[in-house]
Amino acid sequence: MGCCIGAKHSNWCADYDIVYVDGAGKGYCIFHAPAECKFVSKYVEGIGDRPELISGEDFNALVFARIDAAIDEGDDDERDKYDFGDWNPRCNFAGTIFFADISFFRYNGEDKKSLPSIKFDNAQFCRNTYWDSSHFRVDVSFVCSQFFADASFISSQFFGSADFSFSRFRGDADFRSSQFFGDAHLDSIHYHSSADFISSQFHGNASFCNTQYRMMAYFSSCYFNNVANFSGCQFRFISDFSHSQFRGVTSFKGCQFRRISLFKTSKFWRLVEFSFSQFRLFVDFHGSDFQRGALFDNSQFRGGGNFSELCLKKVDFHGSESRKPTSFNSSTFGDARFDGMSFKGAVFFDEAWFLGDASFKNTIFYDYSNFEKAQFYGETNFKHTLFKEWTYFRNVVFNQKTSFAGAISKETILIEATNLSNFTLAETNIESFRFTECAWPELKDRQVVYDEILNLEKENNFLRLEEIYRRLKKISRDNNDEILASAWHYKEKEMLRKRLHHENKWTSPKTLFLRALNNIYWAISGYGEEPLRAFVFLFLFIACPLLMALYFGPFYQIIQSGELVNTNKHLVSCWLWYLPLTKVPLDGAIISDWNYFWKGAFNILITIQAALFAFALRNKLRR
């Protein structure tokens, strides 16, 4: 009769005697017998007296003897090569129940003592297990093993593949300073107590998929040379990845971080993915470096986070949600995508650098947002963004085209001390903005908006520009900024003049009249914004009656050499007669109907021009 457990594991224990037969007639060898039934001689349940139990020291001696025998036989690569099927290396302990404390320190590489290819699948370690400084010279498998007490692998070295998949660590699991030179499979493990990988090194691919960490998970100062896959993991307590280096592609896709998670000053050399992950408490990435980019799309940050002083070549937060205050202060981004993200807590981008394109399309800022001293060097897009609270842009750099088209704000978007040379206002809800001490682009020595420089004239979009300037004028007046109000008034009328110029004046008499009227308004007063021009025309309108009086009368007649001769010896009186608000009697003067006509004309022109001059002068002084 063979061992019933061994039959499930390639009968590797066939050479060992049966020491226990249970009531159902199933036999167990010394390795697979339950901990309370590891007898020194065979015992059949219910028959005779029970023999003595083997001591832990003697049992461990059997384990070491089997390992030493495999070492003494030398390598057998064909048989011992690891695969994921029914692997049956010469040193096989699958299903073994280790009922006593056991230490493998003797296999630490000294005196050529290193563990051969070894299999512990479905093994049970009932007491503390010590693998400190052990050398696993080739492959090792702990698939579906259970560690009921502490398991220590401090400074162990795994030179081949190491597979711990589906294992359970009910005590502390300590892998501090371990080195995995081959692939490490640590998938679907349950750590009921702390898992410590501080300063461990993974030189091959490392997989931790769907693992549960119920207590502390320590991965600080780790080194991952190739792929590191933590997809689907659950970190139910604090997780610490601070100061670690990830040189290969890294994935935390679909992970749950239920307590504080720390990634401070970690470095990711290749793409790292946190898509669809949940951070239920605070997450700290302060000072981390993402050389190739990071994906945080569709993730949840329920406790807020610290992303300050990061370096991210490319980052994607689209569809994500942050429920608490989140900081990106002093971080450096390449291309950055925050499309459709919801910031339900305050968010801070103070002194952040966006070296590539930055997109915040359809993003919702529920709370205060601050972009003070942020610098955008690529195209910046806030299209259809919703700001529900105050938003602050102060000393911001917009180096490329920046658009807030379709953006809506329930509070004020304050832009202060910022150069707006690349700030487009087309399709923008301008009334949501307040511009203070901003530098606007200039065209022909006049302040303009960037939309005009974008050659919108070629598309005859003067009506759009006219509307933009009209709305800018309104918010400038609402903010008591008379300087900008005057500038935008001038540009509004200028766009009206250009629009009328491009319309077909011959098919619309109204257009022709408005065009002429607007041209005159520009010519004689600069749309009421140039008092010097208005004064010059006022002077001309006042001087013209003097010429009129000199050559066309009114005249006085005198007799000279026996003939009636017209004279203008009362020229000043005749000149003043043409001017408004003067009552100069010209008794005896000859006044024609044309003189009365021009008197009326000059009264109207001078009165209107005087009003325009006063209006322009008031605007100038009010600045």
C-alpha positions as CSV (number, residue, x, y, z in Angstrom):
1,M,0.0,0.0,0.0
2,G,1.4,3.4,-1.0
3,C,1.0,6.8,0.5
4,C,-2.4,8.3,-0.4
5,I,-1.0,11.8,-0.5
6,G,2.1,10.9,-2.4
7,A,-0.1,9.4,-5.2
8,K,-1.3,12.9,-5.8
9,H,2.2,14.2,-6.2
10,S,4.0,11.8,-8.6
11,N,4.5,9.2,-5.8
12,W,7.8,10.8,-4.9
13,C,7.6,9.2,-1.4
14,A,7.2,5.6,-2.7
15,D,10.5,4.6,-1.1
16,Y,9.3,5.5,2.4
17,D,7.4,3.2,4.7
18,I,3.8,3.8,5.7
19,V,3.7,5.0,9.3
20,Y,-0.1,5.6,9.7
21,V,-3.3,4.1,8.3
22,D,-6.5,6.0,9.1
23,G,-9.9,4.6,9.8
24,A,-10.7,4.7,6.1
25,G,-7.7,2.5,5.3
26,K,-5.7,5.3,3.7
27,G,-2.0,5.1,4.3
28,Y,0.4,7.9,5.0
29,C,4.2,8.1,4.9
30,I,6.2,10.0,7.4
31,F,6.2,13.1,5.3
32,H,2.5,13.2,4.5
33,A,1.1,11.9,7.8
34,P,-0.8,14.5,9.9
35,A,1.3,16.3,12.4
36,E,-0.3,14.3,15.3
37,C,0.2,11.0,13.5
38,K,3.9,11.0,12.5
39,F,4.8,7.8,14.3
40,V,8.2,6.1,14.5
41,S,6.6,2.8,13.3
42,K,3.5,1.8,11.5
43,Y,0.2,2.3,13.2
44,V,-3.3,1.4,12.0
45,E,-6.0,3.5,13.5
46,G,-7.9,1.6,16.2
47,I,-5.5,-1.4,16.3
48,G,-3.0,-1.8,19.1
49,D,-1.2,0.8,21.0
50,R,0.0,4.0,19.4
51,P,3.8,4.2,18.8
52,E,5.8,7.2,19.8
53,L,5.8,10.3,17.6
54,I,8.9,11.2,15.7
55,S,10.7,14.1,17.2
56,G,11.0,17.3,15.2
57,E,14.8,17.0,15.1
58,D,14.6,13.5,13.6
59,F,12.0,14.5,11.1
60,N,14.1,17.5,10.0
61,A,17.0,15.1,9.7
62,L,15.0,13.1,7.1
63,V,14.3,16.3,5.2
64,F,18.0,17.3,5.2
65,A,19.0,13.8,4.2
66,R,16.8,13.8,1.2
67,I,18.1,17.2,0.2
68,D,21.8,16.2,0.7
69,A,21.2,13.0,-1.4
70,A,20.0,15.1,-4.3
71,I,23.0,17.4,-3.9
72,D,25.4,14.5,-3.8
73,E,23.9,13.0,-7.0
74,G,24.9,16.1,-8.9
75,D,22.9,18.0,-11.4
76,D,20.3,16.4,-13.6
77,D,19.1,19.3,-15.8
78,E,16.6,17.3,-17.8
79,R,14.7,16.0,-14.8
80,D,15.0,19.0,-12.6
81,K,14.1,21.6,-15.1
82,Y,11.1,23.6,-13.9
83,D,7.8,23.6,-15.7
84,F,4.3,24.6,-14.8
85,G,2.8,21.1,-15.2
86,D,3.3,18.0,-13.1
87,W,6.9,18.8,-12.2
88,N,8.7,16.0,-10.4
89,P,12.3,17.0,-9.5
90,R,14.5,14.6,-7.6
91,C,14.1,16.7,-4.5
92,N,10.4,16.7,-4.1
93,F,8.5,17.5,-0.9
94,A,5.1,18.2,-2.4
95,G,2.3,17.8,0.2
96,T,4.7,17.4,3.1
97,I,3.6,18.5,6.5
98,F,6.4,20.1,8.4
99,F,5.2,20.0,12.0
100,A,8.3,21.5,13.8
101,D,10.5,24.5,13.5
102,I,12.9,24.0,10.7
103,S,15.9,26.0,9.5
104,F,17.6,25.7,6.1
105,F,20.5,28.0,7.0
106,R,23.0,25.3,6.3
107,Y,22.3,25.7,2.6
108,N,23.8,29.1,2.4
109,G,26.2,28.5,-0.3
110,E,29.2,27.7,1.9
111,D,31.1,24.5,1.2
112,K,29.1,24.2,-2.0
113,K,25.9,23.6,0.0
114,S,23.1,25.1,-2.1
115,L,19.6,23.8,-2.4
116,P,18.9,21.9,-5.6
117,S,15.8,22.1,-7.7
118,I,13.2,21.5,-5.0
119,K,9.4,21.3,-4.8
120,F,7.2,22.2,-1.8
121,D,3.8,22.4,-3.6
122,N,0.9,22.0,-1.2
123,A,3.3,21.7,1.7
124,Q,2.2,22.7,5.2
125,F,4.7,24.5,7.5
126,C,3.0,24.3,10.9
127,R,5.7,26.1,12.9
128,N,8.3,28.7,12.2
129,T,10.4,28.2,9.0
130,Y,13.8,29.8,8.5
131,W,15.3,30.1,5.0
132,D,17.6,33.0,6.0
133,S,20.7,33.3,3.6
134,S,19.7,30.1,1.8
135,H,20.8,29.6,-1.7
136,F,18.3,28.1,-4.1
137,R,20.7,27.2,-6.8
138,V,18.1,26.4,-9.4
139,D,14.3,26.3,-9.4
140,V,12.0,26.1,-6.4
141,S,8.2,25.8,-6.2
142,F,6.0,26.5,-3.2
143,V,2.7,26.5,-5.1
144,C,-0.4,26.2,-2.8
145,S,1.8,25.9,0.3
146,Q,0.6,27.1,3.7
147,F,2.8,28.7,6.3
148,F,0.9,28.7,9.6
149,A,3.6,30.5,11.5
150,D,6.4,32.9,10.6
151,A,8.4,32.3,7.4
152,S,11.7,34.0,7.1
153,F,13.6,34.2,3.8
154,I,16.0,37.1,4.9
155,S,18.9,37.5,2.5
156,S,17.9,34.4,0.5
157,Q,19.1,34.0,-3.0
158,F,16.9,32.4,-5.7
159,F,19.1,31.7,-8.8
160,G,16.4,30.0,-10.8
161,S,12.7,30.3,-11.0
162,A,10.8,30.8,-7.7
163,D,7.1,30.0,-7.6
164,F,5.0,30.8,-4.5
165,S,1.7,31.1,-6.3
166,F,-1.6,30.4,-4.4
167,S,0.3,30.1,-1.1
168,R,-0.9,31.3,2.3
169,F,1.3,33.0,4.9
170,R,-0.7,33.1,8.1
171,G,2.3,34.4,10.1
172,D,4.9,37.1,9.1
173,A,6.5,36.6,5.7
174,D,10.0,38.1,5.7
175,F,11.8,38.4,2.4
176,R,14.1,41.3,3.4
177,S,17.2,41.7,1.2
178,S,16.4,38.6,-0.8
179,Q,17.5,38.3,-4.4
180,F,15.5,36.7,-7.2
181,F,17.8,36.2,-10.2
182,G,15.2,34.2,-12.2
183,D,11.5,34.8,-12.6
184,A,9.5,35.2,-9.4
185,H,5.9,34.0,-9.3
186,L,4.1,35.3,-6.2
187,D,0.6,35.4,-7.7
188,S,-2.6,34.9,-5.8
189,I,-0.9,34.7,-2.4
190,H,-2.8,35.5,0.9
191,Y,-0.6,37.3,3.5
192,H,-2.6,37.2,6.7
193,S,0.2,39.0,8.5
194,S,2.9,41.4,7.4
195,A,4.8,40.8,4.1
196,D,8.3,42.3,4.2
197,F,10.3,42.6,0.9
198,I,12.4,45.6,2.0
199,S,15.6,46.0,-0.1
200,S,14.8,42.8,-2.1
201,Q,16.0,42.6,-5.7
202,F,14.1,41.0,-8.6
203,H,16.4,40.6,-11.6
204,G,13.9,38.5,-13.6
205,N,10.2,39.1,-14.2
206,A,8.3,39.5,-10.9
207,S,4.6,38.7,-10.8
208,F,2.4,39.5,-7.7
209,C,-1.0,39.4,-9.5
210,N,-4.2,39.0,-7.4
211,T,-2.4,38.8,-4.1
212,Q,-3.9,39.9,-0.9
213,Y,-1.9,41.8,1.8
214,R,-4.1,41.9,4.9
215,M,-1.5,43.7,7.0
216,M,1.6,45.7,6.3
217,A,3.2,45.3,2.9
218,Y,6.8,46.5,2.8
219,F,8.4,46.9,-0.6
220,S,10.6,50.0,0.1
221,S,14.0,50.2,-1.5
222,C,13.3,47.2,-3.7
223,Y,14.8,46.8,-7.1
224,F,12.8,45.4,-10.0
225,N,15.0,44.9,-13.1
226,N,12.4,43.5,-15.4
227,V,8.6,43.3,-15.5
228,A,6.9,43.9,-12.2
229,N,3.2,43.0,-12.2
230,F,1.0,43.7,-9.2
231,S,-2.3,43.7,-11.2
232,G,-5.4,43.0,-9.1
233,C,-3.7,43.1,-5.8
234,Q,-5.4,44.1,-2.6
235,F,-3.5,46.1,0.0
236,R,-5.8,46.1,3.0
237,F,-3.3,47.9,5.3
238,I,-0.4,50.2,4.7
239,S,1.7,49.5,1.6
240,D,5.1,51.0,1.3
241,F,7.0,51.1,-2.1
242,S,9.1,54.2,-1.2
243,H,12.6,54.5,-2.7
244,S,12.1,51.5,-5.0
245,Q,13.3,51.2,-8.6
246,F,11.2,49.7,-11.3
247,R,13.4,49.3,-14.4
248,G,10.9,47.3,-16.5
249,V,7.3,47.7,-17.4
250,T,5.3,47.9,-14.2
251,S,1.6,47.3,-13.6
252,F,-0.7,48.0,-10.6
253,K,-3.8,47.8,-12.8
254,G,-7.0,47.2,-10.9
255,C,-5.3,47.2,-7.4
256,Q,-7.1,48.2,-4.2
257,F,-5.1,50.3,-1.7
258,R,-7.4,50.4,1.3
259,R,-5.0,52.2,3.6
260,I,-2.2,54.7,3.1
261,S,0.0,53.8,0.2
262,L,3.5,55.2,-0.2
263,F,5.6,55.5,-3.4
264,K,7.8,58.4,-2.3
265,T,11.0,59.0,-4.4
266,S,10.5,55.8,-6.3
267,K,11.8,55.6,-9.9
268,F,9.9,54.0,-12.8
269,W,12.2,53.6,-15.8
270,R,9.5,52.2,-18.1
271,L,5.7,52.6,-18.4
272,V,3.8,52.1,-15.2
273,E,0.0,51.4,-15.1
274,F,-2.3,52.2,-12.2
275,S,-5.5,52.1,-14.4
276,F,-8.8,51.2,-12.7
277,S,-7.1,51.2,-9.3
278,Q,-8.6,52.4,-6.0
279,F,-6.7,54.4,-3.4
280,R,-9.1,54.6,-0.5
281,L,-6.9,56.6,1.8
282,F,-4.0,58.9,1.1
283,V,-1.5,58.0,-1.6
284,D,2.0,59.6,-1.6
285,F,4.1,59.8,-4.8
286,H,6.2,62.7,-3.6
287,G,9.4,63.0,-5.5
288,S,8.9,60.0,-7.7
289,D,10.3,59.8,-11.2
290,F,8.4,58.3,-14.2
291,Q,10.8,58.1,-17.1
292,R,8.5,56.7,-19.7
293,G,5.0,57.6,-18.4
294,A,2.2,56.6,-16.0
295,L,-1.4,55.6,-16.6
296,F,-3.8,56.5,-13.8
297,D,-6.9,56.4,-16.0
298,N,-10.3,55.5,-14.4
299,S,-8.7,55.3,-11.0
300,Q,-10.2,56.5,-7.7
301,F,-8.3,58.6,-5.1
302,R,-10.7,58.7,-2.3
303,G,-8.3,60.0,0.3
304,G,-6.5,62.5,-2.0
305,G,-2.9,62.3,-2.8
306,N,0.5,63.9,-3.0
307,F,1.9,64.0,-6.5
308,S,4.3,66.9,-5.8
309,E,7.8,67.2,-7.2
310,L,7.2,64.3,-9.6
311,C,8.8,63.9,-13.0
312,L,6.4,62.3,-15.5
313,K,7.3,62.1,-19.1
314,K,3.7,61.2,-20.0
315,V,0.8,60.8,-17.7
316,D,-2.9,59.9,-18.2
317,F,-5.6,60.5,-15.6
318,H,-8.6,60.5,-17.9
319,G,-11.8,59.3,-16.2
320,S,-10.3,59.3,-12.8
321,E,-11.7,60.7,-9.5
322,S,-10.1,62.5,-6.6
323,R,-12.4,63.0,-3.6
324,K,-9.9,64.8,-1.2
325,P,-7.3,67.5,-1.7
326,T,-4.7,66.5,-4.2
327,S,-1.3,68.2,-4.8
328,F,0.7,68.3,-8.0
329,N,3.0,71.1,-6.7
330,S,6.3,71.6,-8.5
331,S,5.8,68.5,-10.6
332,T,7.2,68.2,-14.2
333,F,5.0,66.7,-16.9
334,G,5.6,65.8,-20.5
335,D,2.3,65.2,-22.2
336,A,-0.4,65.3,-19.5
337,R,-4.0,64.1,-19.9
338,F,-6.7,64.8,-17.3
339,D,-9.7,64.6,-19.6
340,G,-12.9,63.8,-17.8
341,M,-11.3,63.6,-14.3
342,S,-13.3,64.8,-11.3
343,F,-11.5,66.7,-8.6
344,K,-14.0,66.7,-5.7
345,G,-11.4,68.1,-3.3
346,A,-9.1,71.0,-3.8
347,V,-6.3,70.5,-6.3
348,F,-3.0,72.3,-6.5
349,F,-0.7,72.6,-9.5
350,D,1.5,75.4,-8.0
351,E,4.8,75.7,-9.9
352,A,4.0,72.7,-12.0
353,W,5.7,72.4,-15.4
354,F,3.9,71.0,-18.4
355,L,6.6,70.5,-21.1
356,G,4.3,68.8,-23.6
357,D,0.6,69.1,-24.4
358,A,-1.8,69.4,-21.4
359,S,-5.4,68.4,-21.7
360,F,-8.2,69.0,-19.2
361,K,-11.1,68.5,-21.5
362,N,-14.4,67.8,-19.7
363,T,-12.6,67.9,-16.4
364,I,-14.7,68.9,-13.3
365,F,-13.2,70.9,-10.5
366,Y,-15.7,70.7,-7.7
367,D,-13.5,72.6,-5.2
368,Y,-10.8,75.3,-5.3
369,S,-8.1,74.8,-7.9
370,N,-4.8,76.6,-7.9
371,F,-2.4,76.9,-10.9
372,E,-0.1,79.6,-9.5
373,K,3.2,79.9,-11.3
374,A,2.4,76.8,-13.4
375,Q,4.1,76.7,-16.8
376,F,2.5,75.2,-19.9
377,Y,5.0,74.8,-22.8
378,G,2.8,72.7,-25.1
379,E,-0.7,73.2,-26.3
380,T,-3.1,73.6,-23.4
381,N,-6.7,72.6,-23.5
382,F,-9.4,73.3,-21.0
383,K,-12.3,72.8,-23.4
384,H,-15.7,72.1,-21.8
385,T,-14.1,72.1,-18.4
386,L,-16.4,72.8,-15.4
387,F,-15.1,74.9,-12.5
388,K,-17.6,74.9,-9.6
389,E,-15.3,77.0,-7.3
390,W,-12.6,79.6,-7.5
391,T,-9.8,78.9,-9.9
392,Y,-6.5,80.8,-9.7
393,F,-4.0,81.3,-12.4
394,R,-1.2,83.7,-11.3
395,N,2.1,84.2,-13.0
396,V,1.3,81.4,-15.3
397,V,3.2,80.7,-18.6
398,F,1.1,79.7,-21.6
399,N,3.8,79.1,-24.2
400,Q,1.6,77.6,-26.9
401,K,-2.1,77.9,-27.9
402,T,-4.4,77.7,-24.8
403,S,-8.1,77.3,-25.1
404,F,-11.0,77.4,-22.6
405,A,-13.6,76.9,-25.3
406,G,-16.9,75.8,-23.8
407,A,-15.6,76.0,-20.2
408,I,-18.1,76.9,-17.6
409,S,-17.4,78.4,-14.2
410,K,-19.9,79.0,-11.4
411,E,-17.3,81.2,-9.7
412,T,-14.6,83.4,-11.0
413,I,-11.5,82.2,-12.9
414,L,-8.9,84.7,-11.9
415,I,-6.0,85.1,-14.2
416,E,-3.4,87.5,-12.8
417,A,0.0,88.7,-13.9
418,T,0.0,86.4,-16.9
419,N,1.1,86.8,-20.5
420,L,-1.9,86.0,-22.7
421,S,-0.1,86.1,-26.0
422,N,-1.2,82.5,-26.7
423,F,-4.6,82.6,-25.0
424,T,-7.5,82.1,-27.4
425,L,-11.0,83.2,-26.4
426,A,-13.0,81.8,-29.3
427,E,-16.1,80.0,-28.0
428,T,-15.1,80.9,-24.4
429,N,-17.5,82.0,-21.6
430,I,-15.5,85.2,-21.1
431,E,-17.8,86.4,-18.3
432,S,-16.4,83.7,-16.1
433,F,-12.9,85.3,-16.2
434,R,-11.3,88.1,-14.4
435,F,-8.0,89.4,-15.9
436,T,-5.7,91.4,-13.6
437,E,-2.3,92.9,-14.6
438,C,-2.1,90.6,-17.6
439,A,0.0,91.2,-20.7
440,W,-2.0,90.9,-23.9
441,P,-0.4,90.4,-27.3
442,E,0.1,93.5,-29.5
443,L,-0.6,94.1,-33.2
444,K,0.4,97.5,-34.7
445,D,1.1,98.8,-31.2
446,R,-2.4,98.0,-29.9
447,Q,-3.5,95.3,-27.5
448,V,-5.4,92.4,-29.2
449,V,-6.5,88.9,-28.4
450,Y,-4.6,85.9,-29.7
451,D,-7.6,84.9,-31.9
452,E,-6.9,88.0,-34.1
453,I,-3.3,86.9,-34.5
454,L,-4.4,83.4,-35.5
455,N,-5.4,84.8,-38.9
456,L,-9.1,84.6,-38.3
457,E,-9.3,87.5,-40.6
458,K,-8.7,85.2,-43.6
459,E,-11.9,83.4,-42.6
460,N,-13.7,86.7,-42.3
461,N,-14.5,85.9,-38.6
462,F,-14.8,89.6,-37.7
463,L,-18.2,89.1,-36.2
464,R,-16.7,86.5,-33.7
465,L,-13.8,88.9,-32.9
466,E,-16.2,91.8,-32.5
467,E,-18.2,89.7,-30.0
468,I,-15.0,88.8,-28.1
469,Y,-13.9,92.4,-27.8
470,R,-17.4,93.5,-26.8
471,R,-17.6,91.0,-23.9
472,L,-14.0,91.8,-22.8
473,K,-15.0,95.4,-22.7
474,K,-18.0,94.6,-20.5
475,I,-16.0,92.6,-17.9
476,S,-13.2,95.2,-17.9
477,R,-15.8,97.9,-17.0
478,D,-17.3,95.6,-14.4
479,N,-13.9,95.3,-12.9
480,N,-13.3,99.1,-13.1
481,D,-10.4,98.5,-15.5
482,E,-10.8,101.5,-17.7
483,I,-7.5,101.1,-19.6
484,L,-8.6,97.7,-20.9
485,A,-12.1,98.8,-21.5
486,S,-10.8,101.6,-23.8
487,A,-8.5,99.1,-25.6
488,W,-11.3,96.6,-26.2
489,H,-13.8,99.4,-27.2
490,Y,-11.3,100.4,-30.0
491,K,-10.8,96.8,-31.1
492,E,-14.6,96.1,-31.1
493,K,-15.2,99.1,-33.4
494,E,-12.3,98.1,-35.6
495,M,-13.7,94.6,-36.1
496,L,-17.0,96.2,-36.9
497,R,-15.4,98.4,-39.5
498,K,-13.6,95.4,-41.1
499,R,-16.7,93.3,-41.1
500,L,-18.7,96.0,-42.8
501,H,-15.8,96.4,-45.3
502,H,-16.1,92.7,-46.3
503,E,-19.8,92.7,-46.7
504,N,-21.4,93.5,-50.0
505,K,-22.1,97.2,-49.7
506,W,-23.9,97.6,-53.0
507,T,-26.7,95.1,-52.1
508,S,-27.4,96.7,-48.7
509,P,-27.8,100.5,-48.4
510,K,-27.7,100.0,-44.6
511,T,-24.3,98.4,-44.8
512,L,-23.1,101.2,-46.9
513,F,-24.4,103.8,-44.5
514,L,-23.0,102.0,-41.4
515,R,-19.6,101.6,-43.1
516,A,-19.4,105.2,-43.9
517,L,-20.5,106.2,-40.4
518,N,-18.0,103.9,-38.8
519,N,-15.1,105.1,-41.0
520,I,-15.9,108.7,-40.1
521,Y,-16.0,107.8,-36.4
522,W,-12.6,106.2,-36.7
523,A,-11.1,109.0,-38.7
524,I,-12.2,112.0,-36.5
525,S,-11.7,110.5,-33.0
526,G,-10.2,107.0,-33.2
527,Y,-13.6,105.6,-32.0
528,G,-13.6,108.1,-29.1
529,E,-10.2,106.9,-27.8
530,E,-7.8,109.4,-29.3
531,P,-8.3,112.9,-28.0
532,L,-5.4,114.4,-30.0
533,R,-7.0,113.3,-33.3
534,A,-10.3,114.6,-32.1
535,F,-8.7,117.9,-31.2
536,V,-7.1,118.3,-34.6
537,F,-10.4,117.8,-36.4
538,L,-12.1,120.1,-33.9
539,F,-9.5,122.8,-34.7
540,L,-10.0,122.2,-38.4
541,F,-13.8,122.5,-38.1
542,I,-13.3,125.8,-36.2
543,A,-10.8,127.1,-38.7
544,C,-12.8,126.3,-41.8
545,P,-15.4,129.1,-41.1
546,L,-12.6,131.6,-41.2
547,L,-11.8,130.6,-44.8
548,M,-15.5,130.6,-45.5
549,A,-15.9,134.1,-44.1
550,L,-12.8,135.3,-46.1
551,Y,-13.9,134.1,-49.5
552,F,-17.7,133.5,-49.3
553,G,-19.0,136.0,-46.8
554,P,-21.1,137.4,-45.2
555,F,-19.8,140.6,-46.7
556,Y,-20.2,144.3,-46.1
557,Q,-20.5,146.7,-49.0
558,I,-18.7,150.0,-49.3
559,I,-18.5,152.6,-52.1
560,Q,-15.0,152.8,-53.5
561,S,-14.3,154.9,-56.6
562,G,-18.0,155.3,-57.1
563,E,-18.7,151.6,-57.1
564,L,-20.1,149.1,-54.6
565,V,-17.4,146.8,-53.4
566,N,-17.6,143.7,-51.0
567,T,-15.2,143.9,-48.1
568,N,-14.3,141.6,-45.2
569,K,-12.9,144.1,-42.9
570,H,-15.1,142.6,-40.2
571,L,-13.6,139.2,-40.8
572,V,-13.5,138.1,-37.2
573,S,-17.1,138.9,-36.6
574,C,-18.1,137.1,-39.7
575,W,-16.0,134.1,-38.6
576,L,-17.6,134.1,-35.2
577,W,-21.0,134.3,-36.8
578,Y,-20.5,130.7,-38.1
579,L,-19.5,129.2,-34.8
580,P,-22.0,127.7,-32.3
581,L,-22.9,129.4,-29.1
582,T,-21.9,132.8,-30.4
583,K,-24.3,135.7,-31.1
584,V,-22.6,138.2,-33.2
585,P,-24.9,140.8,-34.9
586,L,-24.0,141.5,-38.6
587,D,-26.1,144.6,-39.1
588,G,-25.9,145.7,-42.7
589,A,-24.0,142.6,-43.9
590,I,-25.1,140.7,-47.0
591,I,-25.9,137.1,-45.9
592,S,-26.8,134.6,-48.6
593,D,-28.8,131.4,-48.3
594,W,-25.5,129.5,-48.7
595,N,-24.0,131.3,-45.8
596,Y,-26.9,130.2,-43.6
597,F,-26.6,126.6,-44.9
598,W,-22.9,126.5,-44.0
599,K,-23.5,128.1,-40.6
600,G,-25.9,125.3,-39.8
601,A,-23.5,122.7,-41.1
602,F,-20.6,124.1,-39.1
603,N,-22.7,124.3,-35.9
604,I,-23.6,120.7,-36.2
605,L,-20.0,119.5,-37.1
606,I,-18.3,121.6,-34.4
607,T,-20.8,120.6,-31.7
608,I,-20.4,116.9,-32.5
609,Q,-16.6,117.1,-32.8
610,A,-16.4,119.0,-29.5
611,A,-18.5,116.3,-27.9
612,L,-16.2,113.6,-29.4
613,F,-13.1,115.5,-28.2
614,A,-14.6,115.8,-24.7
615,F,-15.5,112.1,-24.7
616,A,-12.0,111.0,-25.9
617,L,-10.4,113.3,-23.4
618,R,-12.5,111.9,-20.6
619,N,-11.5,108.4,-21.6
620,K,-7.9,109.4,-21.7
621,L,-7.9,111.0,-18.3
622,R,-9.9,108.2,-16.7
623,R,-7.2,105.8,-17.5
